Structure formats: C-alpha cells, structure tokens
Amino acid sequence: MDSIGDDAANKTLYPLANSWFLGANIPGKPRIFMPYVGGVGAYRRICDEVVAKGYEGFGCGEVRSHAPAEATRLSATKPAFAD
C-alpha cells in the first residue's frame, strides 16, 4: 500500500483483508487505503489550500453523463419506481 493513510491503515486489519475497500475487487488495481484519515481539521486546511490556488490539479470543464441515453431519457420523465 502507498498512500497518505498508510500509517493509520497499517495499525488496523485493513491491509490484511482481501477487500473492495483496498481495490482488491479490480484485477490489476494497486491496493491502497483510499479514505483520508488525517482528521477533519487537516482535511479542511487542505481543501482551503486547494481553493486558494484556484483548484490547482483539478480539471474543471463540461460535465458529461456516462449513463446510456435510454436511462437518461427515463430519469428525466419519471422516477424508475413510479407506476
């Protein structure tokens, strides 16, 4: 595993699990601990820094749906559970 949360994760049983939580359900995907465990205060500081730098590192552009056209059409007319 190789991420910001390695130190915290390695103190748990997560690294020993064959779990989707580490990406084990996707063949060839590196096993990493994805949740941020540095605390809310540190997370907020990181978010504030990202905003202050104009979202450096993020690609902001057109939002596209990856849903099939039929699913998009149906969801625009009524909920799937409606009669």
C-alpha positions as CSV (number, residue, x, y, z in Angstrom):
1,M,0.0,0.0,0.0
2,D,1.2,3.5,-0.8
3,S,-1.0,6.5,0.3
4,I,-1.3,9.3,2.9
5,G,-3.3,6.9,5.1
6,D,-0.7,4.1,5.2
7,D,0.5,4.8,8.7
8,A,-3.0,4.8,10.1
9,A,-4.2,1.9,7.9
10,N,-1.2,-0.3,8.9
11,K,-2.3,-0.1,12.5
12,T,-5.6,-1.8,11.6
13,L,-6.6,-5.1,9.9
14,Y,-7.4,-3.3,6.6
15,P,-4.2,-4.2,4.8
16,L,-4.7,-7.9,5.6
17,A,-8.2,-8.0,4.1
18,N,-8.9,-9.0,0.6
19,S,-11.4,-6.2,0.3
20,W,-13.0,-3.9,-2.2
21,F,-12.1,-1.2,0.3
22,L,-8.5,-1.5,-0.9
23,G,-9.3,-2.1,-4.5
24,A,-9.0,-5.9,-4.3
25,N,-12.2,-6.3,-6.4
26,I,-10.5,-4.9,-9.5
27,P,-7.8,-7.1,-11.1
28,G,-4.5,-5.3,-11.5
29,K,-5.5,-2.3,-9.4
30,P,-2.9,-1.3,-6.8
31,R,-4.0,-2.0,-3.3
32,I,-4.2,1.4,-1.5
33,F,-6.1,2.7,1.5
34,M,-8.4,5.4,0.0
35,P,-10.1,7.1,2.9
36,Y,-8.5,10.2,4.3
37,V,-7.7,9.6,8.0
38,G,-5.8,12.8,8.8
39,G,-8.6,14.4,10.7
40,V,-11.3,16.9,9.9
41,G,-9.1,19.9,10.7
42,A,-6.3,18.9,8.4
43,Y,-8.7,18.0,5.7
44,R,-10.3,21.4,5.9
45,R,-6.9,23.1,5.7
46,I,-6.1,21.0,2.6
47,C,-9.4,22.0,1.0
48,D,-8.8,25.6,1.8
49,E,-5.4,25.5,0.2
50,V,-6.8,23.9,-3.0
51,V,-9.5,26.6,-3.2
52,A,-6.9,29.4,-2.6
53,K,-4.8,28.0,-5.5
54,G,-7.7,28.1,-7.9
55,Y,-8.3,24.3,-7.7
56,E,-4.8,23.6,-9.0
57,G,-4.6,20.0,-10.2
58,F,-8.3,19.7,-10.9
59,G,-9.8,19.7,-14.4
60,C,-12.9,21.8,-14.4
61,G,-14.9,21.6,-17.6
62,E,-18.0,20.2,-19.2
63,V,-19.9,17.6,-17.1
64,R,-20.9,14.6,-19.2
65,S,-23.2,11.7,-18.3
66,H,-21.9,8.2,-18.8
67,A,-25.4,6.8,-18.5
68,P,-27.0,5.2,-21.5
69,A,-29.3,7.6,-23.4
70,E,-32.3,5.5,-22.6
71,A,-31.6,5.7,-18.8
72,T,-31.2,9.5,-19.1
73,R,-34.5,9.8,-21.0
74,L,-36.4,7.7,-18.5
75,S,-34.9,9.5,-15.4
76,A,-35.9,12.9,-16.9
77,T,-39.6,11.8,-17.3
78,K,-40.4,10.0,-14.1
79,P,-38.7,8.0,-11.3
80,A,-38.0,4.4,-12.1
81,F,-40.2,3.2,-9.3
82,A,-43.3,5.2,-10.5
83,D,-46.3,3.4,-12.0
